[in-house]
Structures are given as C-alpha cells and as structure tokens.
Amino acid sequence: MTTVTIIGSLAAFLTTIAYVPQAYQTIKTRDTSALSLPTFLILFLGTCLWGTYAVLIHDIPILMTNLISGGLATIILYLKLTAKPGEEKPVARTL
C-alpha cells in the first residue's frame, strides 16, 4: 500500500464514520430540532455526486464509502423532513 492510498483510505473512513454519531443520536432521540436541513441536503447531494463520480470512473472504494454516507444522511434527512412541528424539541436557552 502506498502512502497516498493509506491517506485516501483513512480520509474516506473518517468522513464516512463522521455521520454515525449524528445518525445514532437522531434515531435514538428522534430530535432533529438542532439539525440544519440545508446542511444535510447539501451533504446528501454531495455524497450522491461522489457516488455518481465513482460509478463513472469505476472506483468501488469511493462508491462504497459514499453509499454508506448517503444512507446515513438519508436516515437523518428522513427524520428531519417527517418530524412534526410539535415533536421537535426546542434547543434549550442558556440565558
């Protein structure tokens, strides 16, 4: 394995698992009030485009990491979009 491959693999792993804590917490609590819809829409679109790019260049590792990231983003987006206004807990004020 070359240094470049190791760096790329580590980057892909870290950016993929970055979704896991947020997805877990959102699924567990069903609280999406503190989540930014535009942010997750942009992240989802980005993973879809990376996945498309991976298919076009026949790169399975890029495809797999973005399928996982996209799947986790889809779960978060689904919960955000289907949350009823009264169900979202407001963010606590500290003042």
C-alpha positions as CSV (number, residue, x, y, z in Angstrom):
1,M,0.0,0.0,0.0
2,T,1.3,3.4,-0.9
3,T,1.3,6.4,1.3
4,V,-1.3,8.1,-1.0
5,T,-3.6,5.0,-0.8
6,I,-3.3,5.0,3.0
7,I,-4.1,8.7,3.3
8,G,-7.1,8.3,0.9
9,S,-8.4,5.3,2.7
10,L,-8.1,7.0,6.1
11,A,-9.8,10.1,4.8
12,A,-12.7,8.0,3.3
13,F,-13.1,6.1,6.5
14,L,-13.1,9.2,8.8
15,T,-15.6,11.1,6.6
16,T,-17.9,8.1,6.4
17,I,-17.9,7.4,10.1
18,A,-18.5,11.1,10.9
19,Y,-22.2,10.5,10.1
20,V,-22.6,7.6,12.5
21,P,-22.8,9.5,15.9
22,Q,-25.3,12.0,14.4
23,A,-27.4,9.3,12.8
24,Y,-27.3,7.2,16.0
25,Q,-28.3,10.2,18.2
26,T,-31.1,11.3,15.8
27,I,-32.5,7.8,15.5
28,K,-32.4,7.3,19.3
29,T,-34.0,10.6,20.3
30,R,-36.0,11.4,17.2
31,D,-35.0,15.0,18.0
32,T,-34.0,16.9,14.8
33,S,-34.6,20.5,16.1
34,A,-30.9,21.4,16.2
35,L,-30.1,19.9,12.8
36,S,-29.8,22.2,9.8
37,L,-31.9,21.0,6.9
38,P,-29.8,22.9,4.3
39,T,-26.6,21.4,5.6
40,F,-27.9,17.8,5.4
41,L,-29.4,18.4,2.0
42,I,-26.1,19.7,0.7
43,L,-24.1,16.9,2.3
44,F,-26.6,14.3,0.8
45,L,-26.3,15.9,-2.6
46,G,-22.5,15.8,-2.3
47,T,-22.4,12.1,-1.4
48,C,-24.8,11.4,-4.4
49,L,-22.5,13.2,-6.7
50,W,-19.4,11.5,-5.3
51,G,-21.2,8.2,-5.8
52,T,-22.1,9.0,-9.4
53,Y,-18.4,10.0,-10.0
54,A,-17.3,6.7,-8.5
55,V,-19.6,4.8,-10.9
56,L,-18.3,6.8,-13.9
57,I,-14.7,6.1,-13.1
58,H,-15.3,2.5,-11.8
59,D,-13.9,3.2,-8.3
60,I,-15.5,0.8,-5.8
61,P,-14.0,2.2,-2.6
62,I,-15.2,5.7,-3.4
63,L,-18.6,4.3,-4.3
64,M,-18.9,2.2,-1.1
65,T,-17.9,5.0,1.3
66,N,-20.4,7.3,-0.3
67,L,-23.2,4.8,-0.3
68,I,-22.7,4.4,3.4
69,S,-22.5,8.2,4.0
70,G,-25.5,8.7,1.7
71,G,-27.5,6.1,3.5
72,L,-26.8,7.7,6.9
73,A,-27.6,11.1,5.5
74,T,-30.9,9.7,4.1
75,I,-31.9,8.5,7.5
76,I,-31.2,11.9,9.1
77,L,-33.0,13.8,6.3
78,Y,-36.0,11.5,6.5
79,L,-36.3,12.1,10.3
80,K,-35.8,15.8,9.8
81,L,-38.4,16.0,7.0
82,T,-41.0,13.8,8.7
83,A,-40.8,15.4,12.2
84,K,-44.0,17.1,13.2
85,P,-43.6,20.7,14.3
86,G,-44.8,19.9,17.8
87,E,-42.5,16.9,18.2
88,E,-39.2,18.7,17.6
89,K,-37.8,19.7,21.0
90,P,-36.6,23.3,21.1
91,V,-33.0,24.0,21.8
92,A,-32.6,25.0,25.5
93,R,-31.7,28.6,26.1
94,T,-28.7,29.2,28.3
95,L,-29.5,32.8,29.2
